Amino acid sequence: MSDFDANELEAPTAVAVLEHIVRSIVDDADAVEVSSSTGRGDKVKLEVRVGPGDLGRVIGRRGRTAQSIRTVVRRSEEHTSELQS
């Protein structure tokens, strides 16, 4: 598993979902690293690092896989926020 504690991050659900999805599509799941930092305003910036040769799998043709991952991660965090309200 990863070295970080998702409960201490600004968007723990988004980080967990992102890590799960990326680990599922790459060849070297142990090389996946997801980090979180504060972006502009109230936004959270998520960064993914993968092993050599796996970047193409995460980006996908014409960026479609990356865009789909972004959509799912955003929606998962929105859903969590709605449940907490």
Secondary structure by P-SEA (a helix, b strand, c coil): cccccccccccaaaaaaaaaaaaacccccccbbbbbbbccccbbbbbbbbccccccccccccaaaaaaaaaaaaaaaaaaaaaac
